[in-house]
Amino acid sequence: MNIVEALAAEKGMVCVVGAGGKKTTLYSLANRVERGVVTATVRIPIFDEEVARVAVTDAPVEAMRANADWPLGVVPEQEREDRYRGYDPALVTAMRASGHADAVFVKADGARTRWLKAPDEHEPRIPAMADTVIPIASAKVVGKPLSDEYVHRPERVAAVTGLDVGDTIGADDVAEVVASKQGGRKKVPPRATVVPLINMVDDAELEAVGREIAAGIHERVDVSRVVLARMNTDEPLVDVVA
């Protein structure tokens, strides 16, 4: 099994949420399918160097139809020098339905480069026709304090886990956030397959942490597998915890 198969990302619409490597995961997966598209329903930093080309357009389906260079980035507007806006979820659904790509990879929330998050009221923006949702957390957050330095929206994580802001984050706390319907599984469509990803598993110690998180996720929710990976490497898959 390779990383694309492990994350059920071979085809359809694949939405990535959470914190700890969303963008890296999107780019890594898009470069591993024959015709991959990277897009977003929220703001996304400029990613031109991560794909063959970027089309900035209000007509994403037409851009996909005319494209010959893959993977393709598709966004509606450059909002600032450092970021693009995202599409309305209905337009991303039309991109999926068009058949002009094998898989459409969607950034569906933001985390400001932190390692863990729980979503705000308006998040995530997952289209109803998503085929796979990948909630991400970093193994490196275990042992860190629940603070803005490591966690996006720490008060939300506190509400999900019962921790107080400033408390030390444990593996069970990460599992709770990833598995929760107020965390990694918030607004996941009933039709979608959920494949949690524990990222930044960079050494044997972090692999042990990742396995502890994976066990906690399996205790809390019925998912077929939890993927352990280091998505910024050429061989990202560490293991699949069934």
Secondary structure, 3 states (H helix, E strand, C coil): CCHHHHCCCCCEEEEEEECCCHHHHHHHHHCCCCCEEEEECCCEECCHHHCCEEEECCCHHHHHHHCCCCCEEEECCEEECCEECCCCHHHHHHHHHHCCCCEEEEECCCCCCCCEECCCCCCCCCCCCCCEEEEEEEHHHCCCECCCCCEECHHHHHHHHCCCCCCECCHHHHHHHHHCCCCCCCCCCCCCEECCEEECCCCHHHHHHHHHHHHHHHHHCCCCCEEEECCCCCCCEEEEEC
